[in-house]
Amino acid sequence: MSGTSAVLPAAGEVLVVCAHPDDESFGLGGVLGLYGEQGTVVRVLCFTHGEASTLGASPGSLAELRAKELDAAARVLGVAAVTLHGYPDGQLGEVGLDELAALVDEEAAGADLLLAFDEGGITGHPDHVRATQAALGASRGLPVLGWALPEVVAARINTELGTAFVGRASDGLDFVVEVDRARQLEAIACHASQSGDNPVLWRRLELLGTFEHLRWLTPAPTP
């Protein structure tokens, strides 16, 4: 982990750019909890309601249910505001990048930093990929920090569970920070429709332990 920092980059306000309700908790919850402890204002921009998920099928509208789960998880994580759009889940990659980037620009007023999934979306999900592309395509010139997985963790999950996670070598990571999982786990529990039968989620958290890994996608300007 040579050259990495154990301290998150300072920010007065962070805008999270993600594709689905639960991305802010399952993936970014540990980091958001740490930013909250530092007094950083966190807002979330989510592009879809996650209605195409095959997990947690239940009577009624999954889109409505997942919106409520997102609101509950955001309160647990201390998120100041959530903007939830209604783009079709699973089809975000078909939406024009300029359109999505403009929404990021609109929401980014006041933010010092954008936080998204790593390039490639970590899982390879096209919606995750597109959400990160939208963050990178925004024109305000803000630094973009990407949540990443170490390659050893990605390889282990792929071998055990047949996933297609993409990880980063240690020299490709800029931050390795220790987090308190308690608030993240409480937020995950709010997404009951998605977290119950989800062995990939629980194995990833087990392998990561108390550490999260991040890299600059668009670095902060040098003072």
Secondary structure, 3 states (H helix, E strand, C coil): CCCCECCCCCCCEEEEEECCCCHHHHHCHHHHHHHHHCCCEEEEEEEECCCCCCCCCCCCCHHHHHHHHHHHHHHHHCCCEEEEEEECCCCHHHCCHHHHHHHHHHHCCCCCEEEEECCCCCCCCHHHHHHHHHHHHCCCCCCEEEEECEHHHHHHHHHHHCCCCCCECHHHCCEEEECCHHHHHHHHHHCHHHHCCCHHHHHHHHHHCCEEEEEEEECCCCC
